Amino acid sequence: MTITRHQQNNLMSRVVEYNGMVYLQGVTPDNNDGDIIQQTKEVLAKIDQGLALAGSDKSKLLTCLIFLSDIGLRPAMNKVYEAWLDPKNKPTRACVGIQLEGKCMVEIIVTAAK
């Protein structure tokens, strides 16, 4: 089976395809000056782009791991996340509070089917 790696740098690949599965790196916002709503919207848009690069989309999400710099941001992030989800195809999910770099408030990792 072939492994396809997209947008590699010296540390990682942004997207990896293998055996009908799509794995995305931990996606963070480019603009860390915004609030949790802005940062979450940007991250989810980047996830859409990464999935599309591999021929998938959010309706095929299997699992989602969300890291927040402050777990108190969860309700605001959830509003954006819920509006973005495909309502008929929700993935498994975990959301944890951890220390993120700088002013970054959210990082999301997803796995999807093709």
DOZAKE-761429 format. One record per atom (N, C-alpha, C, CB): residue in one letter; z, y, x. Coordinates in steps of 0.02 Angstrom, whole numbers, plus 50000, padded with zeros to 5 digits. Atoms other than C-alpha are relative to their C-alpha. Glycine has a CB too. Layout:
<pts>
AZYX;...
</pts>
This chain:
<pts>
M500004994150042;M500005000050000;M500005006250044;M500605000049953;T500074993949963;T499575017350059;T500545005049981;T499315003049989;I499544994550011;I500845031250079;I499615006450013;I500644999550047;T500344993649993;T500125048650051;T500535005450005;T499515001449940;R499524994649988;R501085063450121;R499645006749996;R500354999250070;H500294993450010;H500715081350068;H500445005350032;H499905001549925;Q499674994049973;Q501165097650155;Q500574998350048;Q500275004349942;Q499515002049949;Q502035090550307;Q500155005950047;Q499744994050040;N499834995549945;N502965101050433;N500374995950052;N500435006149975;N499675003749946;N504005096450585;N500614996049976;N500205004850054;L499415003450025;L505455090350475;L499864995149943;L500495005049977;M500085003950061;M504735082950315;M499325001049969;M500545001749950;S500574999050044;S503375081250187;S500275003149935;S499614993249986;R499794997050064;R503485091950029;R499954995049943;R499585006349984;V500135004950052;V502775077949921;V499774993650033;V499475002649948;V500215006549976;V502605059349955;V499824995749940;V500564996650043;E500235004650052;E501615047049848;E500024992950029;E499295001849975;Y499995007049980;Y501905028349857;Y500074995549939;Y500574998750051;N499965005250050;N501575013849740;N500105002949929;N500574995450017;G499974997150067;G501315024749585;G500585004649989;G500024994649951;M499414995650005;M502835035549622;M499875006450039;M500634996450026;V500054993549966;V502985053849673;V500715002350015;V499625005349955;Y499354997749977;Y504455060149775;Y499935007150025;Y500294995350055;L500024993149977;L504775078749798;L500615001450043;L499975004949941;Q499464997649958;Q505825086549934;Q500515003949958;Q499735004450058;G499544995450033;G507345096849888;G499665006849995;G500685000650039;V500374993850012;V506505112149810;V500495005849990;V499534999349939;T499584994050005;T507315129149834;T499555006149987;T500415001150066;P500414994050013;P506745146649784;P499815003450066;P500375004949954;D500184995949943;D505805157549906;D500375006749998;D499235001250001;N499654993750010;N506655172949833;N500724998649980;N499645004449947;N499295001350013;N508535171049847;N500385006249977;N500324997250062;D499684993850022;D508885188849789;D500125000149925;D499595005950020;G499925000150072;G508755184549604;G500624996349977;G499394997049968;D499445003750029;D510065177449487;D499814992749990;D500225003249933;I500125007150009;I510215159149440;I499414998749953;I500634996649972;I500565000950046;I508955161149298;I499345000750038;I500045005149942;Q500614998949961;Q507615168349413;Q499894994550051;Q500035006950035;Q500075005249949;Q507965155849551;Q499814993349969;Q500654999350039;T500175006350033;T507905141049430;T499285000049976;T500484998749942;K500694999650023;K506275146949353;K499514999050059;K499865006749967;E500445000749941;E505495148349527;E499994992850025;E500235004850056;V499975006949976;V506105131149580;V499614995349953;V500744997750005;L500355004350047;L505445122949421;L499255001050003;L500255001349929;A500724998749992;A503755131349444;A499744996650063;A499865007750004;K500195003449938;K503695124549622;K499984992449990;K500485001850057;I500015007250016;I504125107249555;I499364998349961;I500624998149959;D500635001150037;D502675108649431;D499414999650049;D499895005649949;Q500554999949951;Q501515112849577;Q500004993750043;Q500065006250045;G499965006049959;G502145098449684;G499804993749963;G500714999250026;L500205005750040;L501955085949544;L499255000049988;L500375000049933;A500734999550012;A500195092249505;A499614998150063;A499815007249979;L500325001849937;L499735090349689;L499914992550006;L500405002750059;A500025007349996;A500095071749671;A499724996849936;A500694997350013;G500305002750061;G499255069949501;G500524998049947;G499584994150017;S499485001550049;S500865069749399;S500215006449965;S500614996650035;D499734994050033;D501845081649288;D500704998449974;D499545002249941;K499305000850020;K503585084249215;K500104994949944;K500275006749978;S499925005150052;S503245072349070;S500114993150030;S499384999849954;K499935006449966;K503295058349200;K500614999850046;K499374998650039;L499405000049960;L504955063149280;L500434993949985;L500405006449988;L499545005750007;L506115048449311;L500725002150012;L499804994450047;T499334997949983;T507605056649392;T499995007050031;T500324995050049;C499944993149976;C508215074049438;C500705000950028;C499855005249944;L499364998649968;L509605078949558;L500045007550013;L500104995950066;I499944992849996;I510195096949545;I500635001750040;I500045003249929;F499454997449960;F511285105649675;F500085007449982;F499874999050077;L499854992950014;L512135122149628;L500515002550050;L500255000949927;S499534997049953;S513035133849746;S500685001149967;S499725006550027;D499394999150038;D514335136249609;D499904996349934;D500165007749987;I500105004050060;I514545123449470;I500095004249936;I500494994149999;G499934995350056;G515015138049356;G499325002849977;G500465005650018;L500684997750018;L513145142449357;L499644995049955;L499595001250064;R500325005450038;R512755126349264;R499775002049930;R500464994249995;P500244998250067;P512685133549086;P499375004350001;P500555003649963;A500594995749996;A511425147149134;A499404996250027;A500135006150045;M500545004149973;M510395135049239;M499754995149947;M500234996350063;N500185004850052;N510425122349096;N499535003049948;N500624997349967;K500434996850049;K509625134848977;K499275000250024;K500245007249984;V500684999749971;V508125137149092;V499724992950007;V500015003650069;Y500205007049990;Y508045118549135;Y499804996849934;Y500574996050033;E500155003150065;E508105113048953;E499365002749970;E500595001149952;A500624997050026;A506725125248903;A499394997450037;A500035007750005;W500565002449958;W505635118449045;W499854992649987;W500175001050073;L500105007350008;L505885099749010;L499494998349947;L500664996749983;D500395002950053;D504655089448913;D500504996949952;D499474994650028;P499465002250045;P505745086548758;P499984992649982;P499975004049938;K500055007150017;K505105068848731;K500084995450060;K499334998649967;N499995004049939;N505235063148912;N500505002750050;N499304999850032;K499484997449957;K506895068048988;K500194994850054;K500635002049959;P499815004549946;P507355060649158;P500764998850001;P499775002850068;T499295000449984;T509035054349216;T500165006250041;T500184993350039;R499844993849965;R509995068549295;R500725000050025;R499885005949955;A499334998549975;A511485073249402;A499995007350021;A500204995250059;C499944993049980;C512095090849436;C500675000850036;C499955005049938;V499394999449960;V513355094449574;V500045006850033;V500024994550053;G499884993849964;G514115109649656;G500104998550074;G500615003749972;I499945000949927;I513885110749845;I499885006850033;I499504994750026;Q500154993949963;Q513725123949979;Q499264999950018;Q500445000550064;L500714999349982;L511915129749993;L499945005750050;L499565001349937;E500104995049947;E511195140650131;E499885007049972;E499424997950043;G500114993050017;G511295159550115;G500155001449927;G499295001950015;K499924998150070;K511065166549940;K499664995249951;K499745007049989;C500315005050043;C510175151149875;C500524997249952;C499684994350043;M499535002550051;M510995145649712;M499824993249973;M500035004949943;V500215006350030;V509965130349664;V499494996450044;V499705001449931;E500495004449967;E509045115849745;E499924993949955;E500244997950073;I500135005650045;I508215102049644;I499544994950034;I499705002549934;I500395005549974;I507545085049697;I499784995849939;I500404995650051;V500235004150056;V506445075049577;V499584994150026;V499595004149951;T500435005749990;T505585058149572;T499634999049934;T500414993650022;A500415000950060;A504155054849451;A499524994250009;A499625006449983;A500555004849999;A502885041849405;A499355003950003;A500014995249937;K500664996749999;K501035045649430;K499684999849932;K499544996750051;
</pts>
